[in-house]
Amino acid sequence: MSDNSKKMIFGSAMTLFVLSLLNKGLGFVKSMVIASAFGATLQTDAYYVAEGLMQNALIPISDALAVSFLPVYIGIREKRREDAKVFTSRTVTDIFLLSFVLSGLLYAAAPWLLRLILPSYTEEAVRLAVFYFRILIWGMCFYMSNQLLQSLLNAEKEYGYSSFTAMLNNLILTAAVFCLGKHFGLNVMAAAVLFSYAVQYLFLQAKSWRYGHPSVRYGLRDERIRKLCVQVFPVFLGNAIWELNSLVDRSLLSAMEEGAVTAVSYAVVLYQFASNLIGIPLTTIIYTELAESFSEGRMEEGGAKLEKGIHISLFFCIPISLFIVAASALIVQITYGRGAFSAEAVGMTAQGLRYYGLCLLAYCINVLLTRACYSLNDMALPMKVGVGTVSLNIVLSVTLSRFMGLRGVVLATLIANTLTSFLILLIFHRTKMTVHLRRFIKPAVRIVLASAAATAACAAWLYLGPVRNEILLFISAACVEFGLYAVLVLLSGDETGREMVAVIGSVIKKRA
């Protein structure tokens, strides 16, 4: 892969990184407002169980459709763009009809499902969870279409719109809770989620209209859509297995102390701030690039892009993970430690965040290699690896939770994700294409040493506490961590570090 291609990928990733950072900042504000308004109670547990079940229903099928759609669309587009538009229009129509039917079925099945996964909850708590779920589930009609339209725009390399729709979601939820939360409680948040999905759909459809839009002609007889459905099934099955693991974790947590489900939910929000900050820009761009290279038979180029993605993951994930571990208590205190969110809830959330923070690198590598498999039209390998990993995760969650409580559930996730990253990397290397693992040894050593030194300095800074204000202490600790890391990694001659400096320099020159 040429230096220009590397810089283009890195430059696009940095642009999305900035947009994701802005979006996650808004997400922080949203989480702070929600935590302050509602705290961590049995009612919030019921809401987050309902929201989690909705995500368990939405994510497997919507993500499967989105990732399967992209390479099929690119393959059709490379032959004839008009055919790609017809294919997209029929797919969008079918997805909306499918999501409407599924929403109705889940609405009817809600009482049975929630009693099944919440055996230790009272009848009143289950009733609350059912009420929230039945509001949220109608968002499926828009959420599934949103994921497909984002995949379509990514295929056209219009990457920024997915970040913008996420900003809309954060703004709508924050405004709803801030203005109406005191009067209507959690009901207003459930309604705002549904409204937000509808607004996102209208925006994405307007931006992608020229590539495809709903029509009266459904596409069930279209051979290409049947092919898409065949590819979707193993991806859906693999995603569903991971969501089953989330259901088991949530069921285990619901039997622990009050607020445990909410605490872990907030820890996940903070973890996703970091993982999405890196993972979404990286995988969005790399997946599109891989699909294009592999569809045109340029295997060596695709392999080089994949390796570049792994190097970028190492560069960002390791220092961020160590910083999260060092500053977890301060992060949770700043974000949630006010209003109805008690000191006990802060402590529980910080415990979960420490372990989740160490999942970051494994998460990014898993997603990269999974997308590489999908780009090669191998939908089965990620599913097979996922079955084994989730089985291990469930066994570990049940076992470790008996001895470690909340920490055991999250530790099981860490172990399972780490093992998955090693396993899928090894299998991909042996069965798909050569991944030059030795090329990562020196960069990994440089990054680990620089990160360890920076984190040691950051931990000392936090321990000494020279700044009394918590927000200023966090900002100064982050400056110590990432400022020292940047200096050390640049002095070591890391390639990604040099590219980052080059991208920043080119932006400054353009604005000068």
C-alpha positions in Angstrom: 0.0 0.0 0.0 1.4 3.4 -1.0 2.2 6.1 1.5 -0.5 8.3 0.0 -3.1 5.5 0.7 -1.9 5.2 4.3 -2.1 8.9 4.8 -5.6 9.0 3.3 -6.8 6.2 5.6 -5.3 7.8 8.6 -6.5 11.3 7.6 -10.1 10.0 7.2 -9.8 8.2 10.5 -8.6 11.4 12.2 -11.6 13.3 10.8 -14.0 10.8 12.1 -12.1 10.7 15.4 -12.7 14.4 15.9 -16.4 14.0 15.0 -16.7 11.0 17.3 -15.0 13.0 20.1 -17.5 15.8 19.7 -20.3 13.3 19.7 -19.0 11.4 22.8 -18.6 14.8 24.6 -22.4 15.3 24.0 -22.9 11.7 25.2 -21.1 12.5 28.4 -23.4 15.5 29.0 -26.4 13.3 28.3 -25.2 10.6 30.7 -24.5 13.2 33.4 -28.0 14.7 33.0 -29.7 11.3 33.1 -27.7 10.1 36.1 -28.3 13.3 38.0 -32.0 13.2 37.3 -32.7 9.5 38.0 -29.7 8.0 40.0 -29.4 4.2 40.3 -32.6 2.7 41.6 -34.9 -0.2 41.0 -36.8 1.9 38.6 -33.7 2.7 36.5 -32.7 -0.9 36.7 -36.1 -1.8 35.1 -35.6 0.8 32.4 -32.1 -0.3 31.5 -33.2 -3.9 31.5 -35.9 -2.9 29.0 -33.5 -0.9 26.9 -30.9 -3.7 27.0 -33.5 -6.2 25.8 -34.5 -3.8 23.0 -30.8 -3.6 22.0 -30.5 -7.4 22.2 -33.3 -7.5 19.7 -32.1 -4.6 17.5 -28.4 -5.1 17.3 -28.0 -8.7 16.0 -30.2 -8.3 12.9 -29.6 -4.6 12.1 -25.8 -5.0 12.4 -25.9 -8.2 10.4 -27.9 -6.4 7.6 -25.6 -3.4 7.6 -22.3 -5.3 7.4 -23.6 -7.8 4.8 -25.2 -5.0 2.7 -22.0 -3.0 2.2 -19.9 -5.5 0.2 -22.9 -6.7 -1.8 -23.8 -3.1 -2.7 -20.2 -2.2 -3.7 -20.0 -5.3 -5.9 -23.2 -4.3 -7.7 -22.2 -0.7 -8.0 -18.9 -1.5 -9.6 -20.8 -3.1 -12.4 -23.7 -0.7 -12.9 -24.7 2.1 -10.5 -28.4 2.1 -11.6 -28.7 -1.5 -10.6 -27.2 -0.6 -7.2 -29.9 2.1 -6.7 -32.7 -0.4 -7.5 -31.2 -3.0 -5.1 -30.9 -0.4 -2.3 -34.5 0.8 -2.8 -35.9 -2.7 -2.6 -33.8 -3.5 0.4 -34.8 -0.4 2.3 -38.5 -1.2 1.7 -38.1 -4.8 2.8 -36.2 -3.8 5.9 -38.9 -1.4 7.0 -41.7 -4.0 6.5 -39.6 -6.6 8.4 -38.9 -4.3 11.3 -42.6 -3.4 11.7 -43.6 -7.1 11.9 -40.8 -7.9 14.4 -41.8 -4.9 16.6 -45.3 -6.2 16.8 -44.2 -9.7 17.7 -41.9 -8.4 20.4 -44.5 -6.1 21.8 -46.8 -9.0 22.3 -44.1 -11.3 23.8 -42.7 -8.6 26.2 -44.3 -9.9 29.4 -43.1 -13.4 28.9 -39.6 -12.4 27.8 -39.0 -10.1 30.8 -40.3 -12.5 33.3 -37.9 -15.1 31.9 -34.8 -12.9 32.2 -35.8 -11.3 35.5 -36.8 -14.2 37.7 -35.7 -12.3 40.9 -37.6 -9.1 40.2 -40.9 -8.3 41.8 -44.1 -8.2 39.8 -44.1 -4.4 39.9 -40.5 -4.2 38.6 -41.3 -6.6 35.8 -44.4 -4.5 35.0 -42.3 -1.4 34.7 -39.7 -3.1 32.5 -42.5 -4.3 30.2 -44.0 -0.8 30.0 -40.7 0.8 29.0 -39.9 -2.0 26.5 -43.2 -1.7 24.7 -42.5 2.0 24.1 -38.9 1.5 23.0 -39.4 -1.5 20.7 -41.2 0.5 18.1 -37.9 2.3 17.5 -36.9 -0.9 15.7 -38.8 0.3 12.6 -36.4 3.2 12.3 -33.2 1.9 13.9 -32.8 -1.0 11.4 -33.3 1.3 8.5 -30.9 3.8 10.0 -28.1 1.2 10.2 -28.7 0.2 6.6 -28.6 3.8 5.4 -25.4 4.5 7.4 -23.8 1.5 5.7 -25.0 2.9 2.3 -23.4 6.3 3.0 -20.2 4.7 4.2 -20.0 2.7 1.0 -20.1 6.0 -0.8 -17.4 7.3 1.6 -19.7 9.9 3.1 -18.6 8.9 6.6 -19.6 11.9 8.7 -23.3 11.5 8.7 -23.4 8.5 11.1 -21.6 10.7 13.7 -24.0 13.5 13.1 -27.1 11.3 13.6 -25.5 10.1 16.9 -25.1 13.8 17.9 -28.8 14.3 17.2 -29.7 11.4 19.4 -27.6 12.8 22.3 -29.1 16.3 21.9 -32.7 15.1 21.8 -32.3 12.8 24.8 -30.5 15.4 26.9 -33.1 18.1 26.1 -36.0 15.8 26.9 -34.6 14.7 30.3 -33.5 18.2 31.2 -36.7 19.9 30.3 -39.3 17.2 31.1 -37.6 14.6 33.3 -38.8 16.0 36.6 -42.4 16.0 35.5 -42.6 12.7 33.6 -39.7 10.7 34.9 -38.2 7.9 32.9 -41.3 7.8 30.7 -40.0 10.9 28.8 -36.7 9.2 28.1 -38.3 6.2 26.6 -40.5 8.4 24.4 -37.5 10.5 23.4 -35.5 7.4 22.2 -38.4 6.6 19.8 -38.6 10.2 18.6 -34.8 10.4 18.1 -34.7 7.2 15.9 -37.5 8.7 13.7 -35.6 12.0 13.3 -32.4 10.2 12.5 -34.2 8.2 9.8 -35.6 11.2 8.1 -32.1 12.9 8.1 -30.3 9.8 6.7 -32.9 9.1 4.1 -32.7 12.7 2.9 -28.9 12.4 2.5 -29.0 9.0 0.8 -32.0 9.6 -1.4 -30.0 9.6 -4.7 -28.5 6.2 -3.9 -31.8 4.6 -3.0 -35.1 5.2 -1.2 -38.3 3.4 -0.1 -40.6 2.3 -3.0 -43.8 0.4 -3.5 -41.9 -2.4 -5.1 -40.5 -4.8 -2.5 -37.6 -7.0 -3.4 -38.3 -10.5 -2.0 -38.1 -12.0 -5.5 -34.8 -10.2 -6.3 -32.0 -12.8 -6.5 -29.5 -10.3 -5.0 -31.7 -9.7 -1.9 -32.0 -13.5 -1.5 -28.2 -13.6 -1.6 -28.0 -10.9 1.0 -30.4 -12.8 3.2 -28.1 -15.9 3.0 -25.1 -13.8 4.0 -27.1 -12.1 6.8 -28.0 -15.3 8.6 -24.6 -16.4 10.0 -23.8 -12.8 11.0 -27.1 -12.5 12.7 -26.6 -15.8 14.5 -23.1 -14.7 15.7 -24.5 -11.3 16.9 -27.5 -13.0 18.6 -25.1 -15.3 20.5 -23.2 -12.2 21.8 -26.5 -10.6 22.8 -27.5 -13.8 24.6 -24.4 -13.3 26.7 -25.5 -9.8 27.6 -28.9 -11.2 28.7 -27.2 -13.7 31.0 -25.0 -10.9 32.5 -28.0 -8.7 33.0 -29.9 -11.5 34.7 -27.0 -12.2 37.0 -26.6 -8.6 37.9 -30.4 -8.2 38.6 -29.9 -10.8 41.4 -27.2 -8.7 43.1 -27.5 -5.5 45.1 -29.9 -2.8 44.0 -28.5 -0.6 41.3 -26.0 -3.2 40.0 -27.7 -3.3 36.6 -27.6 0.5 36.3 -24.0 0.7 37.5 -22.8 -1.7 34.9 -24.9 0.0 32.2 -23.2 3.4 33.1 -19.8 1.7 33.1 -20.6 0.3 29.6 -21.6 3.9 28.4 -18.1 5.2 29.6 -16.4 2.2 28.0 -18.2 2.7 24.7 -17.1 6.4 24.8 -13.5 5.1 24.4 -14.2 2.0 22.2 -16.5 3.9 19.8 -14.1 6.8 19.7 -11.5 4.6 18.2 -13.5 1.6 16.8 -16.1 3.4 14.8 -13.8 5.7 12.8 -11.3 2.9 12.3 -13.7 0.1 11.3 -16.0 2.3 9.2 -13.1 3.4 7.0 -11.1 0.1 6.9 -14.2 -2.0 6.2 -15.1 0.1 3.1 -11.5 0.1 1.9 -11.3 -3.7 2.5 -14.5 -4.4 0.6 -13.3 -2.3 -2.4 -9.9 -4.0 -2.5 -11.2 -7.5 -2.1 -14.1 -7.1 -4.5 -11.6 -6.1 -7.2 -9.2 -8.9 -6.4 -6.4 -6.7 -4.9 -5.7 -9.1 -2.0 -2.2 -7.8 -1.1 -3.5 -4.2 -0.9 -6.4 -5.3 1.3 -4.0 -7.1 3.6 -1.8 -4.0 3.9 -4.9 -2.0 4.9 -5.9 -4.5 7.5 -2.4 -4.4 9.0 -2.5 -0.6 9.0 -5.8 -0.9 11.0 -4.2 -3.2 13.6 -1.2 -0.8 14.0 -3.6 2.2 14.5 -5.5 0.1 17.1 -2.3 -0.6 19.0 -1.3 3.1 18.9 -4.5 4.4 20.4 -6.0 1.6 22.4 -3.1 0.7 24.7 -2.6 4.2 26.3 -6.3 4.9 26.5 -6.9 1.5 28.3 -4.2 2.2 30.9 -5.5 5.7 31.4 -9.1 4.4 32.0 -7.7 1.9 34.6 -5.7 4.6 36.4 -8.5 7.3 36.4 -11.7 5.2 36.5 -12.9 6.4 39.9 -12.3 10.1 39.0 -14.0 9.6 35.6 -17.1 8.1 37.2 -17.2 10.7 39.9 -17.0 13.6 37.4 -19.6 12.1 35.0 -22.2 10.7 37.4 -21.3 11.6 41.0 -24.1 14.2 41.7 -27.8 14.4 42.4 -29.4 11.1 43.0 -26.3 9.1 42.0 -24.8 8.0 45.4 -21.2 7.3 46.4 -22.0 3.6 46.5 -23.3 3.8 42.9 -20.0 5.6 41.9 -18.0 2.8 43.5 -19.9 0.1 41.7 -19.6 1.8 38.3 -15.9 2.4 38.8 -15.3 -1.2 39.5 -17.0 -2.2 36.2 -15.2 0.5 34.2 -11.7 -0.7 35.3 -12.2 -4.1 33.7 -14.0 -2.8 30.7 -11.2 -0.4 30.0 -8.8 -3.4 29.4 -11.2 -4.8 26.7 -10.4 -1.9 24.4 -7.6 -3.4 22.2 -9.3 -6.8 22.0 -12.5 -5.1 20.9 -10.9 -3.1 18.1 -8.9 -6.1 16.8 -12.0 -8.4 17.0 -14.1 -5.9 15.0 -11.3 -5.3 12.4 -10.8 -9.0 11.7 -14.6 -9.7 11.7 -15.0 -7.0 9.1 -12.1 -8.4 7.1 -13.9 -11.8 7.1 -17.1 -10.2 5.9 -15.2 -8.4 3.1 -14.0 -11.8 1.9 -17.6 -13.0 2.0 -16.8 -15.4 4.9 -19.7 -14.8 7.3 -19.3 -18.2 9.1 -15.8 -17.8 10.8 -16.8 -14.9 13.1 -19.9 -16.8 14.1 -18.0 -20.0 14.9 -15.4 -18.2 17.0 -18.2 -16.2 18.7 -20.1 -19.4 19.7 -17.1 -20.8 21.5 -16.1 -17.4 23.1 -19.6 -16.6 24.3 -20.0 -20.1 25.8 -16.8 -19.5 27.8 -18.0 -16.0 28.8 -21.3 -17.3 30.1 -19.5 -20.1 32.1 -17.0 -17.6 33.5 -19.8 -15.0 34.3 -21.8 -17.5 36.3 -18.7 -18.9 38.1 -16.9 -15.6 38.9 -20.0 -13.7 39.9 -20.4 -16.1 42.9 -17.0 -15.1 44.2 -16.5 -11.5 42.9 -20.1 -10.3 42.4 -20.3 -7.4 39.8 -16.6 -7.5 39.2 -16.7 -11.2 38.2 -19.3 -10.5 35.5 -17.2 -7.8 33.9 -13.9 -9.8 34.4 -15.5 -12.7 32.4 -16.2 -10.3 29.5 -12.5 -9.1 29.6 -11.2 -12.7 29.5 -13.6 -13.8 26.7 -12.8 -10.7 24.5 -9.1 -11.1 24.9 -9.2 -14.8 24.0 -11.4 -14.1 21.0 -8.9 -11.5 19.6 -6.0 -14.0 19.8 -8.1 -16.9 18.4 -9.6 -15.0 15.4 -6.2 -13.4 14.5 -4.6 -16.9 14.5 -7.3 -18.5 12.4 -7.5 -15.6 10.0 -3.7 -15.7 9.5 -3.7 -19.4 8.8 -6.8 -19.8 6.7 -7.5 -16.4 4.9 -4.3 -14.4 4.3 -1.0 -13.8 5.8 -0.9 -11.2 8.6 2.7 -10.2 9.1 2.6 -10.5 12.9 6.3 -9.9 13.3 5.9 -6.4 11.9 3.9 -5.6 15.0 6.5 -6.7 17.6 8.7 -3.6 17.6 5.8 -1.1 17.3 3.9 -2.9 20.1 7.0 -2.8 22.4 7.5 0.9 21.8 3.8 1.6 22.4 3.6 -0.5 25.6 6.8 1.0 27.1 5.7 4.6 26.2 2.2 3.9 27.6 3.5 2.4 30.8 5.8 5.3 31.5 3.0 7.8 30.7 0.5 6.0 32.9 3.0 5.8 35.8 3.4 9.5 35.6 -0.4 10.0 35.4 -1.0 7.7 38.4 1.5 9.7 40.4 -0.2 12.9 39.4 -3.6 11.6 40.5 -2.2 10.3 43.8 -0.6 13.6 44.7 -3.7 15.5 43.7 -2.0 18.9 43.1 -5.3 20.2 41.6 -8.4 20.3 43.9 -11.1 20.7 41.3 -12.0 17.3 39.9 -12.5 18.4 36.3 -9.2 20.3 36.2 -7.5 17.3 37.9 -8.9 15.0 35.1 -7.9 17.4 32.3 -4.4 17.8 33.8 -4.0 14.0 34.3 -5.1 13.4 30.7 -2.5 16.0 29.5 0.2 14.2 31.5 -0.8 10.8 30.2 -1.2 11.6 26.5 1.3 14.4 26.3 4.1 12.3 27.7 2.9 9.3 25.6 3.0 11.4 22.4 6.5 12.6 23.1 7.9 9.2 23.9 6.2 7.4 21.0 7.4 10.1 18.5 11.0 9.9 19.9 10.8 6.1 19.3 10.1 6.7 15.6 6.6 5.1 15.5 5.1 5.2 11.9 1.6 6.0 13.0 2.9 8.8 15.3 4.7 10.4 12.3 1.6 10.1 10.1 -0.5 11.8 12.8 1.9 14.7 12.9 1.9 14.9 9.1 -1.9 15.0 9.0 -2.1 17.7 11.7 0.6 19.7 9.9 -1.3 19.5 6.6 -4.5 20.8 8.2 -2.6 23.7 9.8 -1.0 24.6 6.4 -4.4 24.6 4.7 -5.8 27.0 7.3 -2.8 29.2 7.4 
